[in-house]
Amino acid sequence: MKYFVYIIFISLFSLNGHFSLCQKNIIIYNENMEPIPYVNVSMKNKGIGIHSNKNGEIAVDSRSYKGKFVFSKAGYQDTAIIIDANLNKIVLKNALIHSDDFGQIDGKRVFKLGEVHGEKYGVHTNSGKPEIYLKYFNSKEGVGYVIDNLKFKTTSDKNNAKVLIRLYAANNKLKPGNYLYEKAIEVDVKIGERINKIDLSELNLRMPKYGLYVGLETLIIPENVYSYTERNLLTDEISQRNEYMPNYVLHKYRGDANDNSSSYIFIGGEFYNMNNKELRLAMELKLKRP
């Protein structure tokens, strides 16, 4: 038990080797000068980063890491800043929120897109990168329908691992566009393999014209760290490994006409097409007629 506590203590003060909570704090605010919790902070075009804590605080050792950092949070404009020793606060501006005009909606009362059940083909893990893994939902039939609920499957070695959900409207090139909702939806994931059901009905969000991207964001915070030891079978050396919970269950693509776009990943301030025609997040969206 002492060994485990020691590992967690070290991780608090040296996440990713470049970000350290023992340095001077920088506080991230909104335009009302309120701290913003769990902001995604990463080196531009690189996979190194962390999230701010629940009080909107981060600390970056600018002496050992030079370049622009991208600050990203649902509902705010992504902001790239060079951090220096004199910087003690950052203000994020509100982002544009997507909206469509819909006429009378006729059709089925409810239907679903995607699939959360089925055989597990693999898992998407995170060893310390502040990334967002996105799944695309496209349905001409469902345009204008209300988004009722979302389900996604996870595995976790920690209880109450925190995940943020971001909702993006697809643009006319079927890429992630503006936010559909002005907030990140926070979810606490239980230990083990779970299907997480999120009720979105009260938000009155409508399925956009070109479809929807749902992004799952694992928080790179000490509370999500799972530490374990691993033995090298060739050298017999034992090393410590850290992963950030939870893991996202993946299904094999089965040719669903409503799932015909590659997955995207957001990291280092950019969206990247994963060009993966084989795997999809185990995720399901239920729509209902307004």
C-alpha positions in Angstrom: 0.0 0.0 0.0 2.8 2.4 0.8 4.3 1.8 -2.6 1.1 2.6 -4.4 0.6 5.9 -2.4 4.2 6.8 -3.3 3.5 6.4 -7.0 0.4 8.6 -6.9 2.3 11.2 -5.0 5.0 11.4 -7.6 2.4 11.6 -10.4 0.9 14.7 -8.8 4.2 16.5 -9.2 5.5 15.3 -12.5 2.9 14.5 -15.1 4.2 13.8 -18.6 7.7 14.9 -17.5 7.1 18.5 -18.7 4.0 19.6 -16.7 4.5 20.0 -12.9 2.1 21.0 -10.2 5.0 22.2 -8.1 5.5 25.2 -10.4 3.8 28.5 -10.3 0.1 28.2 -11.1 -1.6 29.8 -14.1 -5.4 30.2 -13.8 -7.7 29.9 -16.8 -10.8 32.1 -16.8 -13.8 32.8 -18.9 -14.9 36.3 -20.0 -16.7 36.7 -16.7 -13.4 36.0 -14.9 -14.7 32.7 -13.5 -12.2 29.8 -13.4 -12.7 27.1 -16.0 -12.2 23.6 -14.8 -10.7 20.7 -16.8 -9.3 22.8 -19.8 -7.4 20.7 -22.3 -3.9 22.1 -22.5 -1.4 20.7 -25.0 1.7 21.7 -27.0 0.6 22.8 -30.4 0.8 19.9 -33.0 2.2 17.6 -30.3 0.8 15.0 -28.0 2.2 16.4 -24.7 -0.2 18.1 -22.3 -2.5 18.0 -19.3 -5.8 19.3 -18.1 -6.4 22.1 -15.6 -7.7 21.0 -12.3 -11.3 21.7 -11.0 -10.2 25.2 -10.0 -8.9 26.1 -13.5 -5.3 25.9 -12.4 -2.3 24.5 -14.3 1.5 24.8 -14.0 3.9 24.5 -16.9 7.6 24.4 -16.6 8.3 26.9 -19.4 12.1 26.7 -18.8 12.2 23.1 -20.2 9.5 23.4 -22.9 9.3 26.1 -25.5 6.5 26.8 -28.0 2.8 27.5 -28.2 0.2 25.7 -26.0 -3.3 25.3 -27.2 -6.1 25.8 -24.6 -9.3 24.0 -25.5 -12.7 23.5 -23.8 -16.2 22.9 -25.1 -18.0 26.2 -25.5 -14.8 28.3 -25.8 -12.6 29.3 -28.7 -9.4 27.3 -28.9 -6.6 29.6 -27.9 -2.8 29.2 -28.7 -0.4 31.1 -26.3 3.3 31.1 -25.7 3.8 30.6 -22.0 6.5 32.5 -20.2 7.5 33.1 -16.6 5.4 36.2 -16.2 2.1 34.7 -17.3 -0.3 34.0 -14.5 -3.8 34.0 -16.1 -5.4 33.2 -19.4 -8.9 34.3 -20.6 -10.8 32.1 -23.0 -13.5 33.7 -25.2 -16.9 32.1 -25.9 -17.2 30.1 -29.1 -19.9 30.2 -31.8 -22.6 27.6 -31.1 -24.1 25.8 -34.1 -27.8 26.3 -34.9 -30.1 25.1 -37.7 -33.6 26.1 -38.7 -36.0 23.2 -39.0 -39.5 23.0 -40.3 -42.1 20.4 -39.5 -40.5 17.0 -38.7 -42.4 13.9 -39.8 -41.3 10.3 -39.6 -40.6 7.6 -37.1 -41.2 8.5 -33.4 -37.8 7.3 -32.2 -34.8 5.5 -33.7 -31.2 4.9 -32.9 -27.8 5.3 -34.6 -24.7 3.3 -33.9 -24.3 0.3 -31.7 -23.1 0.0 -28.1 -23.6 -3.8 -27.7 -21.9 -6.5 -29.6 -18.4 -8.1 -29.5 -15.5 -6.1 -28.1 -12.8 -5.9 -30.8 -10.3 -3.8 -28.7 -10.0 -0.8 -26.5 -8.7 2.7 -26.9 -6.2 3.5 -24.1 -4.5 6.7 -23.0 -1.0 6.8 -21.5 -1.1 10.5 -20.8 -2.1 12.5 -23.9 -4.9 15.1 -23.6 -6.8 13.8 -26.7 -10.4 13.6 -27.7 -11.6 10.5 -29.6 -14.6 11.3 -31.9 -17.3 9.2 -33.5 -19.4 10.5 -36.4 -23.2 10.0 -36.6 -24.8 10.8 -40.0 -28.5 10.4 -40.7 -30.4 12.1 -43.3 -33.5 10.6 -41.9 -32.7 12.0 -38.4 -32.0 15.6 -39.3 -33.9 17.9 -37.0 -34.7 15.1 -34.5 -34.1 15.7 -30.8 -31.1 13.9 -29.3 -32.6 11.9 -26.5 -29.7 9.9 -25.0 -26.2 8.7 -25.6 -24.6 5.4 -24.7 -21.0 4.4 -24.8 -19.0 1.4 -23.4 -15.9 1.7 -21.3 -13.6 -0.5 -19.2 -11.8 1.0 -16.2 -9.5 -0.1 -13.5 -10.4 3.0 -11.4 -13.8 3.9 -9.9 -15.3 7.3 -10.8 -12.8 8.1 -13.6 -13.8 11.4 -15.1 -14.7 11.8 -18.8 -15.8 14.9 -20.7 -18.2 14.6 -23.7 -18.0 17.2 -26.4 -20.7 17.6 -29.1 -19.8 19.0 -32.5 -22.0 19.7 -35.5 -20.4 18.3 -38.7 -19.7 20.9 -41.4 -20.5 20.7 -45.1 -17.3 18.7 -45.6 -18.4 16.2 -42.9 -15.6 17.3 -40.6 -16.0 18.4 -37.0 -17.3 22.0 -37.0 -18.8 24.3 -34.4 -20.0 23.1 -31.0 -23.6 21.9 -30.8 -23.7 22.5 -27.1 -21.9 25.2 -25.2 -20.6 23.0 -22.3 -18.6 19.8 -21.8 -20.8 17.1 -20.3 -19.0 15.5 -17.3 -19.4 11.8 -16.6 -18.0 9.7 -13.8 -17.3 6.2 -15.1 -17.5 3.2 -12.7 -14.9 0.5 -12.4 -15.1 -2.6 -14.7 -16.8 -2.9 -18.1 -19.8 -0.6 -18.3 -22.4 0.8 -20.7 -22.7 4.5 -19.7 -26.1 6.1 -20.5 -26.3 9.8 -20.6 -29.7 11.6 -20.7 -29.6 14.5 -23.1 -33.3 15.0 -23.6 -33.6 18.2 -21.5 -30.9 20.0 -23.5 -33.3 20.0 -26.5 -30.4 19.5 -29.0 -31.4 18.8 -32.6 -29.5 16.5 -35.0 -27.6 18.9 -37.3 -28.0 19.0 -41.1 -24.6 17.3 -41.9 -24.5 15.0 -38.8 -23.0 15.0 -35.4 -19.6 14.2 -33.8 -19.5 12.9 -30.3 -16.1 13.3 -28.6 -14.9 11.4 -25.5 -12.2 13.2 -23.6 -10.2 11.4 -20.9 -9.0 13.9 -18.3 -5.3 13.9 -17.8 -5.6 14.6 -14.0 -4.1 12.7 -11.0 -7.5 11.3 -10.1 -7.6 9.3 -13.3 -4.2 7.8 -13.1 -4.0 4.0 -12.8 -0.4 2.8 -11.9 0.9 -0.7 -12.2 4.2 -2.6 -12.6 5.2 -4.6 -15.6 7.9 -7.2 -15.9 10.1 -7.5 -19.1 10.1 -11.2 -20.0 13.5 -10.8 -21.8 15.4 -8.8 -19.2 13.3 -9.6 -16.1 13.3 -5.9 -15.3 10.3 -4.4 -13.6 9.0 -1.0 -14.7 6.2 1.3 -13.6 3.4 2.1 -16.1 0.8 4.8 -15.9 -2.5 4.8 -17.8 -5.4 7.3 -17.6 -8.8 5.7 -17.1 -11.2 4.9 -18.6 -10.5 2.9 -21.7 -13.1 3.1 -24.6 -14.4 -0.2 -26.1 -14.1 -0.5 -29.9 -16.3 -2.5 -32.3 -15.4 -3.6 -35.8 -17.0 -1.6 -38.5 -19.8 -3.6 -40.2 -20.7 -1.4 -43.1 -23.5 0.6 -41.4 -24.7 3.2 -43.8 -25.1 5.7 -40.9 -21.5 5.2 -39.9 -19.7 5.9 -43.1 -17.1 8.5 -42.0 -13.7 7.8 -40.5 -13.1 8.6 -36.8 -11.3 11.8 -35.8 -8.9 12.5 -33.0 -8.3 16.0 -31.5 -4.8 16.5 -30.1 -2.3 19.4 -30.0 -5.0 21.8 -31.1 -5.9 20.0 -34.4 -8.3 17.4 -35.7 -6.8 14.4 -37.4 -8.6 11.9 -39.6 -7.6 8.5 -38.2 -8.4 6.9 -41.6 -9.5 3.8 -39.7 -12.1 1.9 -41.7 -12.0 -1.1 -39.3 -12.8 0.2 -35.8 -15.5 2.4 -34.2 -16.3 3.5 -30.7 -18.9 1.3 -29.1 -21.5 4.1 -29.0 -25.2 4.6 -29.6 -27.3 7.6 -30.1 -31.1 7.6 -29.6 -33.2 10.3 -31.4 -36.8 11.2 -31.0 -39.3 13.2 -33.0 -39.8 16.8 -31.6 
